[in-house]
Amino acid sequence: MKGNFVDSWSYLNMDDYLTPAGINQRKAVRRYMDKITPTIMDNVESSNFPFEIVPGMAELKIVGCDMPVELGGKGMNAVDSGATMYELARGDASIATFFLLHHSLG
C-alpha cells in the first residue's frame, strides 16, 4: 500500500467496515481525544484522575453504544463500538480502561 497513513486504522482502511453512524462516532471520539490527550500526562505523573474529562465524554454519548435501541442504547454493531474503543485507546489507554470498566461492568 502506498500513501500517507496516520495510524493503523487508516492503513487498514477500517472505515470501510463501519456504518455511517460508526464513522461519525469514531471521528467525534478522535476529535475529543486529540483535544484532551496533551493534558492527560500531567494526571498520569501526579496519579490524579482527570475528572474534568467526564462531562466531555458524556457529551459524546458513547456509553451503551452497543446496547439495543429498545434499552436506550444506539444499537451499534461490534465493529462500530470497537472503533470507539480504538480511538479512546489511541489517545490514552487509561481513559479507554476507564470507559470500558464503566461501560461493560455497569
C-alpha positions as CSV (number, residue, x, y, z in Angstrom):
1,M,0.0,0.0,0.0
2,K,1.2,3.5,-0.8
3,G,0.2,6.7,0.8
4,N,0.5,8.8,3.9
5,F,-1.1,7.0,6.8
6,V,-1.8,8.5,10.2
7,D,-2.2,5.2,12.0
8,S,-3.1,1.5,11.6
9,W,-6.8,2.3,11.3
10,S,-6.3,4.3,8.1
11,Y,-3.6,2.0,6.9
12,L,-6.1,-0.9,7.0
13,N,-9.0,1.1,5.6
14,M,-11.1,0.2,8.6
15,D,-13.7,2.9,7.9
16,D,-14.8,0.6,5.0
17,Y,-16.2,-1.8,7.7
18,L,-18.1,0.9,9.7
19,T,-21.6,2.1,9.2
20,P,-22.1,5.9,8.6
21,A,-23.1,6.3,12.2
22,G,-20.0,4.4,13.3
23,I,-17.7,6.6,11.2
24,N,-19.3,9.7,12.7
25,Q,-18.9,8.4,16.2
26,R,-15.3,7.4,15.6
27,K,-14.4,10.8,14.3
28,A,-16.1,12.6,17.2
29,V,-14.2,10.4,19.7
30,R,-10.9,11.1,17.8
31,R,-11.5,14.8,17.9
32,Y,-12.3,14.7,21.6
33,M,-9.2,12.5,22.4
34,D,-7.0,14.8,20.3
35,K,-8.2,17.7,22.4
36,I,-7.6,16.1,25.8
37,T,-4.6,13.9,25.2
38,P,-2.0,16.7,25.6
39,T,-3.1,17.3,29.2
40,I,-3.5,13.6,30.3
41,M,0.2,13.1,31.0
42,D,0.0,15.7,33.8
43,N,-2.5,13.5,35.6
44,V,-0.5,10.3,35.0
45,E,2.5,11.8,36.5
46,S,0.6,13.1,39.6
47,S,-1.6,10.0,39.9
48,N,-4.7,12.1,39.8
49,F,-7.9,11.1,37.9
50,P,-8.8,13.8,35.3
51,F,-12.4,14.4,36.5
52,E,-12.6,17.3,34.0
53,I,-12.9,14.9,31.1
54,V,-16.0,13.1,32.3
55,P,-18.6,15.8,31.1
56,G,-16.9,15.8,27.6
57,M,-17.1,12.0,27.5
58,A,-20.8,12.2,28.5
59,E,-21.4,14.7,25.6
60,L,-20.1,12.1,23.2
61,K,-23.0,9.7,24.2
62,I,-20.8,6.7,23.7
63,V,-21.9,4.7,26.8
64,G,-24.2,2.0,25.7
65,C,-23.4,2.4,22.0
66,D,-23.7,-1.4,21.5
67,M,-26.9,-1.8,23.5
68,P,-30.2,-2.3,21.7
69,V,-32.1,0.9,21.0
70,E,-35.1,-0.6,22.9
71,L,-32.9,-0.5,26.0
72,G,-31.7,3.1,25.5
73,G,-28.5,2.3,23.5
74,K,-27.5,3.2,20.0
75,G,-27.8,-0.4,18.7
76,M,-24.3,-0.2,17.1
77,N,-22.6,-3.4,15.9
78,A,-19.4,-4.7,17.4
79,V,-17.2,-3.1,14.7
80,D,-18.7,0.3,15.3
81,S,-18.4,0.1,19.0
82,G,-14.9,-1.3,18.7
83,A,-13.9,1.7,16.7
84,T,-14.9,3.8,19.7
85,M,-12.6,1.8,21.9
86,Y,-9.8,2.0,19.4
87,E,-10.0,5.8,19.4
88,L,-10.1,6.0,23.2
89,A,-7.1,3.7,23.5
90,R,-5.3,5.5,20.7
91,G,-5.4,8.7,22.7
92,D,-4.8,7.2,26.2
93,A,-5.1,3.6,27.4
94,S,-6.1,4.6,30.9
95,I,-9.1,6.6,29.5
96,A,-10.1,3.6,27.4
97,T,-9.9,1.4,30.5
98,F,-12.0,3.9,32.5
99,F,-14.6,3.8,29.7
100,L,-14.5,0.0,29.3
101,L,-15.0,-0.6,33.0
102,H,-17.9,1.8,33.3
103,H,-19.4,0.8,30.1
104,S,-19.1,-3.0,30.4
105,L,-19.4,-3.6,34.1
106,G,-22.2,-1.2,34.7
